[in-house]
Amino acid sequence: MKTTTKIRLEKAISLINTAYRELDEIRHTAQI
């Protein structure tokens, strides 16, 4: 695997993880 592809994959994964975390926080705040 090329290094550029690997870096791109890692960036995408971290972005997805951040999005999931934000979704969880929104879900928690919505459950007041």
A tleap script that builds the chain and sets N, CA, C and O, in Angstrom:
source leaprc.protein.ff14SB
mol = sequence {
  NMET LYS THR THR THR LYS ILE ARG LEU GLU
  LYS ALA ILE SER LEU ILE ASN THR ALA TYR
  ARG GLU LEU ASP GLU ILE ARG HIE THR ALA
  GLN CILE
}
set mol.1.N position { 0.845 -1.204 0.000 }
set mol.1.CA position { 0.000 0.000 0.000 }
set mol.1.C position { 0.880 1.254 0.000 }
set mol.1.O position { 1.882 1.329 0.711 }
set mol.2.N position { 0.484 2.224 -0.807 }
set mol.2.CA position { 1.249 3.474 -0.841 }
set mol.2.C position { 1.075 4.238 0.463 }
set mol.2.O position { 0.052 4.122 1.137 }
set mol.3.N position { 2.092 5.018 0.805 }
set mol.3.CA position { 2.018 5.781 2.057 }
set mol.3.C position { 0.934 6.846 1.984 }
set mol.3.O position { 0.253 7.111 2.975 }
set mol.4.N position { 0.771 7.465 0.805 }
set mol.4.CA position { -0.238 8.520 0.661 }
set mol.4.C position { -1.631 7.959 0.897 }
set mol.4.O position { -2.466 8.591 1.545 }
set mol.5.N position { -1.875 6.761 0.363 }
set mol.5.CA position { -3.186 6.126 0.555 }
set mol.5.C position { -3.400 5.823 2.022 }
set mol.5.O position { -4.492 6.021 2.554 }
set mol.6.N position { -2.339 5.336 2.685 }
set mol.6.CA position { -2.446 4.996 4.110 }
set mol.6.C position { -2.755 6.246 4.924 }
set mol.6.O position { -3.613 6.218 5.806 }
set mol.7.N position { -2.056 7.344 4.629 }
set mol.7.CA position { -2.281 8.597 5.359 }
set mol.7.C position { -3.712 9.080 5.127 }
set mol.7.O position { -4.383 9.540 6.051 }
set mol.8.N position { -4.169 8.967 3.871 }
set mol.8.CA position { -5.528 9.396 3.542 }
set mol.8.C position { -6.550 8.573 4.310 }
set mol.8.O position { -7.539 9.105 4.813 }
set mol.9.N position { -6.302 7.268 4.396 }
set mol.9.CA position { -7.200 6.375 5.138 }
set mol.9.C position { -7.237 6.762 6.605 }
set mol.9.O position { -8.308 6.846 7.205 }
set mol.10.N position { -6.053 7.000 7.186 }
set mol.10.CA position { -5.996 7.355 8.609 }
set mol.10.C position { -6.734 8.663 8.869 }
set mol.10.O position { -7.430 8.796 9.876 }
set mol.11.N position { -6.583 9.633 7.960 }
set mol.11.CA position { -7.288 10.909 8.130 }
set mol.11.C position { -8.791 10.694 8.068 }
set mol.11.O position { -9.537 11.256 8.870 }
set mol.12.N position { -9.237 9.877 7.112 }
set mol.12.CA position { -10.671 9.605 6.966 }
set mol.12.C position { -11.214 8.927 8.215 }
set mol.12.O position { -12.290 9.279 8.699 }
set mol.13.N position { -10.467 7.948 8.743 }
set mol.13.CA position { -10.905 7.219 9.940 }
set mol.13.C position { -11.017 8.166 11.126 }
set mol.13.O position { -11.986 8.096 11.882 }
set mol.14.N position { -10.042 9.048 11.300 }
set mol.14.CA position { -10.092 9.980 12.433 }
set mol.14.C position { -11.265 10.949 12.277 }
set mol.14.O position { -11.908 11.312 13.262 }
set mol.15.N position { -11.541 11.365 11.039 }
set mol.15.CA position { -12.685 12.253 10.803 }
set mol.15.C position { -13.987 11.557 11.161 }
set mol.15.O position { -14.868 12.148 11.787 }
set mol.16.N position { -14.104 10.276 10.752 }
set mol.16.CA position { -15.317 9.510 11.063 }
set mol.16.C position { -15.459 9.357 12.568 }
set mol.16.O position { -16.558 9.501 13.105 }
set mol.17.N position { -14.351 9.064 13.258 }
set mol.17.CA position { -14.397 8.909 14.716 }
set mol.17.C position { -14.861 10.200 15.381 }
set mol.17.O position { -15.668 10.167 16.310 }
set mol.18.N position { -14.352 11.338 14.907 }
set mol.18.CA position { -14.759 12.625 15.469 }
set mol.18.C position { -16.249 12.862 15.233 }
set mol.18.O position { -16.957 13.334 16.123 }
set mol.19.N position { -16.718 12.534 14.039 }
set mol.19.CA position { -18.136 12.722 13.719 }
set mol.19.C position { -19.009 11.873 14.635 }
set mol.19.O position { -20.036 12.337 15.131 }
set mol.20.N position { -18.592 10.618 14.857 }
set mol.20.CA position { -19.368 9.742 15.741 }
set mol.20.C position { -19.421 10.312 17.149 }
set mol.20.O position { -20.468 10.279 17.796 }
set mol.21.N position { -18.290 10.839 17.630 }
set mol.21.CA position { -18.234 11.402 18.973 }
set mol.21.C position { -19.190 12.591 19.074 }
set mol.21.O position { -19.912 12.730 20.061 }
set mol.22.N position { -19.191 13.448 18.050 }
set mol.22.CA position { -20.081 14.613 18.053 }
set mol.22.C position { -21.537 14.172 18.026 }
set mol.22.O position { -22.377 14.761 18.706 }
set mol.23.N position { -21.843 13.133 17.240 }
set mol.23.CA position { -23.215 12.613 17.184 }
set mol.23.C position { -23.645 12.111 18.550 }
set mol.23.O position { -24.776 12.350 18.973 }
set mol.24.N position { -22.747 11.414 19.246 }
set mol.24.CA position { -23.067 10.909 20.584 }
set mol.24.C position { -23.365 12.067 21.529 }
set mol.24.O position { -24.316 12.006 22.309 }
set mol.25.N position { -22.553 13.124 21.460 }
set mol.25.CA position { -22.769 14.276 22.333 }
set mol.25.C position { -24.116 14.930 22.030 }
set mol.25.O position { -24.842 15.318 22.945 }
set mol.26.N position { -24.444 15.049 20.755 }
set mol.26.CA position { -25.726 15.653 20.368 }
set mol.26.C position { -26.873 14.796 20.889 }
set mol.26.O position { -27.869 15.320 21.388 }
set mol.27.N position { -26.729 13.474 20.771 }
set mol.27.CA position { -27.775 12.569 21.238 }
set mol.27.C position { -27.970 12.730 22.739 }
set mol.27.O position { -29.101 12.727 23.223 }
set mol.28.N position { -26.859 12.870 23.486 }
set mol.28.CA position { -26.954 13.020 24.942 }
set mol.28.C position { -27.630 14.342 25.312 }
set mol.28.O position { -28.430 14.394 26.246 }
set mol.29.N position { -27.309 15.403 24.581 }
set mol.29.CA position { -27.914 16.696 24.899 }
set mol.29.C position { -29.389 16.698 24.529 }
set mol.29.O position { -30.187 17.372 25.180 }
set mol.30.N position { -29.764 15.956 23.494 }
set mol.30.CA position { -31.167 15.914 23.072 }
set mol.30.C position { -32.027 15.182 24.097 }
set mol.30.O position { -33.233 15.412 24.183 }
set mol.31.N position { -31.403 14.302 24.871 }
set mol.31.CA position { -32.163 13.519 25.854 }
set mol.31.C position { -32.255 14.242 27.196 }
set mol.31.O position { -31.826 13.721 28.226 }
set mol.32.N position { -32.815 15.438 27.168 }
set mol.32.CA position { -32.949 16.183 28.427 }
set mol.32.C position { -34.240 15.775 29.127 }
set mol.32.O position { -34.546 16.285 30.205 }
savepdb mol mol.pdb
quit
